[in-house]
């Protein structure tokens, strides 16, 4: 019984630590993605944005050059990692 209680306490602390508020706001993430994917062919538009487990998942498209993708933006430092991209 003590082990179960310790496990529950440990998991609770772990989950609370993982659900911290991001240092980067959603509007800052929008600006980062739009600047990164806007080019002479067209402007990037964010289709959806979701925050979980310390990072934003952002779906975007640039209709000017038929480009689409999903990027992960770190909620603490704003670094971007491309998850998926496609050009028609």
C-alpha positions in Angstrom: 0.0 0.0 0.0 2.9 2.4 0.8 4.4 1.7 -2.6 1.2 2.5 -4.4 0.9 5.8 -2.4 4.5 6.7 -3.2 3.9 5.9 -6.9 0.8 8.1 -7.0 2.6 11.0 -5.4 5.6 10.6 -7.7 3.3 10.5 -10.8 1.3 13.5 -9.6 4.5 15.6 -9.1 5.8 14.5 -12.5 2.6 15.4 -14.3 2.3 18.8 -12.6 5.9 19.5 -13.6 5.2 18.6 -17.2 2.1 20.8 -17.4 4.0 24.1 -16.7 2.9 27.2 -18.5 5.0 28.0 -21.6 7.4 30.9 -21.7 6.6 31.7 -25.3 3.0 32.9 -25.9 0.7 31.7 -28.7 1.0 35.0 -30.5 4.8 34.8 -30.4 4.6 31.3 -31.9 2.3 32.6 -34.7 4.8 35.3 -35.5 7.7 32.8 -35.5 5.9 30.4 -37.9 4.6 33.2 -40.2 8.1 34.7 -40.5 9.7 31.3 -41.1 7.4 30.2 -43.9 6.5 33.5 -45.6 8.5 33.9 -48.9 8.3 35.9 -52.1 5.7 33.5 -53.4 3.2 34.1 -50.7 2.4 34.6 -47.0 2.2 31.7 -44.5 -1.1 31.2 -42.6 -1.4 29.2 -39.4 -4.3 26.7 -39.6 -4.1 25.4 -36.1 -2.0 25.6 -33.0 -2.1 23.3 -29.9 0.1 23.2 -26.8 0.9 20.0 -24.9 3.9 18.5 -23.2 6.1 21.6 -23.4 5.7 22.4 -27.1 3.3 23.9 -29.6 2.2 21.8 -32.6 1.5 24.3 -35.4 -0.1 23.4 -38.7 0.5 26.0 -41.4 0.2 26.6 -45.2 1.5 28.9 -47.8 -1.0 28.9 -50.6 1.3 31.0 -52.8 3.7 28.1 -53.4 1.3 25.3 -52.5 3.3 24.5 -49.3 1.9 22.9 -46.1 3.4 21.6 -43.0 3.4 20.9 -39.2 6.1 22.3 -37.0 6.9 21.8 -33.3 7.8 25.0 -31.4 9.5 24.6 -28.0 7.4 26.4 -25.4 10.4 27.6 -23.4 12.9 28.9 -26.0 10.9 29.1 -29.3 13.1 26.8 -31.2 11.4 25.2 -34.2 11.6 21.6 -35.5 9.8 20.6 -38.6 7.7 17.5 -38.2 6.2 17.3 -41.7 6.2 19.4 -44.9 4.7 19.1 -48.3 4.9 21.0 -51.6 2.3 20.3 -54.3 
